[in-house]
Amino acid sequence: MDGSAIESLRTSLSTVTDVRVQGRSDHLLIDILCITILAVLCGADDFVAVATFAVDRKDWLARFFKLPGGIPSHDTFQRVLGLIDPSQFSASLVNWTSALQTALKGQVIAIDGKTARGSGSKCKGIRALHLVSAWATTSGLCMGQVAVDEKSNEITAIPELLDFLTVKGAVVTIDAMGMQTDIVNKVREKEADYVIGLKDNQPTLAADMAALLEHGCQTNFENLTTDVYTTTETAHGRLEERTVRVIEIPADSPHREKWKDLQTLAVVLTRTERDGIENFETRMYLSSLEPKAERMSQAIRAHWGIENNLHWAMDVTFGEDHHRLLDRNGVQNLSAIRRLAVAILRRDTKTKLGAKNKRFKAALNPNYILDLLDSLIL
């Protein structure tokens, strides 16, 4: 607990460009950025709370930071976070946690979008900012995020996100919106495999894959390479049976030529039963993976981790949707810090508390803050 983790954070953030007028700033950029990260880790969800944390922990913070102008005001924290480039800032945070990103081979990288609802204003004509994130499901780290342009959607944002990610050897999972040739090509260029949902946004492709499945069922999958994996779970009076059937798409299918390295159709049939009432749901996915049902099942299941472990934490633990902030850069940068905090809190498996109470514990005990940070570099 010698502060070496804070020093390593300072080193990573030193690459962030300070766009303020040199010689006319009372506070160091590195101090503002690091203090904001520490404050969010300790429960601060807006810039007033960040400044409050800094004032109350001034003596402790002075052990690690120069603070030439004392503690910045909440307006200063907000203004500076709104000035720095989100892509550069996010990259510096990813670089700090890069030691945890070893052995990506086979790991699932889930890509999905979430709207920061507090960043919009109907009366001002400002649309809420939509962020697309890449979530390493095993290590629990957000590897990067990009904002969706107001006149665009996730289809254009995902290739931009993939451009600065290192995903070699990983399995990239995306929902049905990602079933685009440009996205598939980009994933393969990055030397990763893909598992992408298939719905009616690709009607011809979806119809042909449905026909392939129907033909297989009628012929008992004769002359087709197929594999099946089934899991059953019971919880809270609800039974869920999930069957994953994978089928190798025939080599003469024209879709294998259009979709780079397309190899497998995966069909997930989910049967749920509660109080004697059954419900069924069928979903289809296309993938560059071999037709191995268990591995496919694991990849599809892991994709849900970005919803359950990241988006849920943003809403419940950090209350992201309830905090009003209209500055686009500020929203993205604060969101990147929150996603980093999720990863840091998840690393602590010894403290038997939820994320919310871990943040409270960190606010009460500065030594616990250092323990959390040290877990990232030890």
N, C-alpha and C positions, 0 to 999 in steps of 0.2 A: 504494500500500500504506500509506495513511495512516489506515486504520481507519474510513473513511467508511461501509463496508458494515456494520461492527459497530454504528455509530451509527444507521444506518437500521433495523437489526434491533431495537435498543433502543427506537426510536421506535414501531415496530409492536407490540412486546410490552408497551409501556406501557399498552395498553388492557386488559390482563388484570387482573382484579380480585384483589387480595390479601385473602384471607379470614382471614388470621391476625389475632390480637389486636394492634392497633396499639400501638407503644411497648414491646412485649415480645419483639420479634424482633431477633436479632443480625445477621441477614443480609438484604440487600435482595432482593426478589422478582426484580427485573430481572436482578440478578447471577446468581441461581440458574438462571433460565431460559436466559440466554445462555450461561453456562458449560456447561450440560448439552448444548446444541446443538453447541457447539464440541467438546466431548469426544466426542460420538457421531460427529461428522465425522472425528475422529482415531482412531477404533477402539474407543471405549468402548461396550460392549454391556450393561452393568449399572451400578448406582449405585456399587458399590465402585470400578469402573474410572473412573467420572466423577470421583469424589473423588480418586483417584490421579492422574489427569490434572491436576486443578486444583492439587494440592499441588506437583507437579513443574513446572508452568508458572505458578506464583504470580507471579513477577516480571513475566512477559510479560502476564499477565492484568491486573495492576495498572496497566498503561498505559491500559486501557479501562474498568475497573470500580473502584468505590470500595472494595469489600471491607471495610466497617467492622468486621466481626467476624472478619476473616481468611477462611480457606477453610472452607466448611461441611463437616460430616461426611457420610459416605455416607447415614446415617440421615436427615439433614436434607434432602438432595437428594431422597430417596425420599418422605419425608413431604410435602414441599411439592408435588412433582409429583402426589401423590395427592390434594391438596386443591383444586387449581385446576380450573375447569370445562373439560372436554375440548372442547366445542363452541366456547367463546370462545377457547381457546388455538389450536385448529385454524384458526379464522377469522383470527386475528392472523397466523399463518404464511402463510396464503393471501394476505392483504393485503400482506405483505412481498414476495411474489413476483408481485404483480399486474401489474407492468410486463412480465412475460414472457407474460401472457395476452392480449395484443393479437391482433387478427385471428383470432378464434375461428371465423369463417365457414368452414364446410366441414370444420373440424377434428373428428376423432373423439374423443368423450369416452366412454371405456369404463367401465362400472360393473360391479363384481364384488366378491364377498366372499372373505375369507380368515380362517381360524380361527387365533388366537394360542394354540397348543396348550400352551405353558408357563404359561398363565394359569388353567388348570383343575386341580382336585384331586379325584379320585374319593373319597378317604377323607374329605374335608371336604364332599363333596356340592356342590362348586363347578364349574359347567360352564365349559369354556374359552370365552373371549370371542371372538365372531365379529364382524369389522369389515367394513363395506361401504365401498369406496373408489371415488372418481371419478378416473380417470386421463386426463390430456390427452396423447394418444399422440404428438403432434408435438413439443410442448415438453418432454415427459417429466416433467410436474409432477403431483403429487397435489393435486387441487383441493379435496378435503375427504373426511372419513370420518365414519361414524356407527356406533355399536355396535348390534347386534341384541339386542333385549330377550330375556331368558331364556325368556319364555313366547311368543315370537313368531318371526318369520323374516324373510328379506330382503324379502318382499313389503311389509311395513309399513315397513321401514327405508329402502327406496329413495325413496319419496315424501318422507320426512323429509330425506334427503340432498339431493334436488332442490330442496327449499324454500330452501336457503341458497346454491345454486350459481347462477352466471351462465353460462348455456349458450346464449344467444341466437345463432342462426346456426350452431350446431354440430350434429353428428350424434351422438346418444346411442345407444350400443350396449349391450345387456343380454342375458344368456343367457335360456333359456326360462322360468325362474321369473318373469322380469319381464313376461311376456305377461299383463298384468292391465289392465283398463279404467282403473283409477285411475292406474296408472303411465303409460299411454299419454296420458291426459288431462293429467297433470302435465307431461310432456315438451312437449306442444304448447302448454300455457299458458305455458311458459318460452320459447316461440318457437324451439324446436329441432326437428329431425327425429329419427326413431327407426329403428333396425334391431334387431329383437328376435327371438331364436330361437323356434322353434315345435316343440313336442313334444306328448306325449300328456297333459300337464296341462291342455290345452284340446282334448279329444278330438273334439268336433264340428267345431271350427275346423280342426284338423289333418286330419280326414277329408275335409272339403270342399275344402281346398287340395290334398290329394293327388288328389282326383277332378278338380280343375281341371287339374292337371299331366297326368294320364292322358288326359283328353279332348284336351288340346293335342297330346300325342304321337300320338294316334290320328288326328287331323285335320291333322297338320302345322301346328298352331297357326293354322289358318284363322280369321279374324275375331278374333284375339287379338294385342295389341301385345306383342311379345317381343324380347329381345336376348340375345346370348350372348357370353361372354368366357372365354377359356381361357389358362391359364399352365402352363408345364412347368418343373420344377426337378429337377436331379440333384445329389446330394451323398452322400458316404460309401456309394456303391454302391446308393443308393436313388433310384428315379425317382418323382416325384410329379406327376401331372397333375390340375389342378383346373379344372373347368368350372362357370361360374356362369351359369345361365339365369334371367332375370327376366321375369316375366309381369305385365302390368297386369291387376289384378283387375277383372272386368266391373262396370260402374256399377250394375247391378241386383242385385249380390250383397248379401244382408242384412248381411253382415259389415262392409261399408263404412259402414253406418249405425251399427253398434255400436261399432266401433273408430275413434276419431277420426282423420280424414284418412288412413285406410288407403288405400294406392294400389297397392302392389307385393308380389307373392310372389317370393322369391328361392330358388332351389334350387341347392345346391352339391353337385356330384358329384366326389368325390375318388377317383382311381385311383392306388394305389401299387404299385410292383413292385420286388421284391428277390429276387435269385437265381432269377429266372424265375417267382416266385410272385406273383400279383396279388391285391390286396384292394380292395374298393370300399366307400365310405361315402357316404351321402346325408343332407344336412341341409337343413332349410327355415327361412326367416326371413320375417317380415312387416315392411313398412316404409312410411313416409310419403314416401319419396323417389320420384322418377320412375323408370320402368323403364329405367335405364341400367346395363348389366351391369358395365362396367369400374369405375364409381364404386362400385357395390354391392360388388364384389369387394374393392376397396381398404378399404372400411369394415369388412367382415367380417374381413379379414386384420389390420387395425389393432387390432381388439378383442383379438386374442391378445396384443398388446403388454403388457396389464396382467398377464397370466400370466407372460410371458417376461421382462419388464423390471422389474416391480414385485414380484410375489409371489416370483419366483425369487430376486431380490436380498434380500428379507426373510429367506428361508430360508438362502441360501448365504453371502451377504456379511455379514449381520447376525446370523445364527443365531437368529432370533426364536423359533422353536419350541422351542429348547433352554434358554431362560432363564426361570427360575421367578419369576413375579410375580403375586400373586393380587389385588392392589388394582386395582379396575376402572378408576378414573380414571388411575392410574399407568400401566396397560397402554396405555390409549388415547393418553395424552400422549406416552409414550415411542415408541409406534408412529408418531404424527404426526411426531415428530422424525426417526425413521429414514426415513420417506418423503420428508421434506424433504432429508435427506442424499443419498438416491438421486438426486434431481433436481440437487443441487449438483454431485455427482461426475460425472453425465452431461454437465453443461455444459462440463466441461474435456475438449476433444477434442484438445488439443495434447500432453498427457501420455499416452504410449503404455503405459499400465498399466491393469489391471483395477481395479474398484472397491475390492477388498480391499487392493491395494497402493497405491492412491491414499490410502486412509485411513492406511496405514502411513507414507507419505511426509509426510502432513500432521502426523502425530504427531512426526516427526523434525524438520520444518522449519516453524516458525511463519509464515514469509513465504509458504509455499505455502497455508496456511490462508487468509490474507488474499487471495491470488490467487483462490482458489476462491469466496470470498464476493463479491469485486469483480465476478466474472463475472455476478452476478445483477443488478447495478445499473448496469453500464456500458453 
